Amino acid sequence: MGILIFIIIVLFVLGGWLLLLRTANSHKLPPNVKSQPYSDEKD
């Protein structure tokens, strides 16, 4: 019974890790987009 619980925990950890890895790689900006500098002036 302990081995079954261990396997389920490992599957949840690996699934969450893969999900985070996939979402982190999907939000890359296109190469022609340039970052804008922050303005120190307050409106």
Steps between C-alpha positions, in 0.01 A plus 500: 500500500787739576656437159172592327479830690865572417437439128195730503700777671783465247253519210343817642841663549618409150171613346515836677864547404427426133200733505710783643777435249254505210334826609838666560613420146176615333525870597805605303483834320555522125854606402386835353345622830726733699458583867406853600701673775315602816423866542610659828233769465177455692173614344 
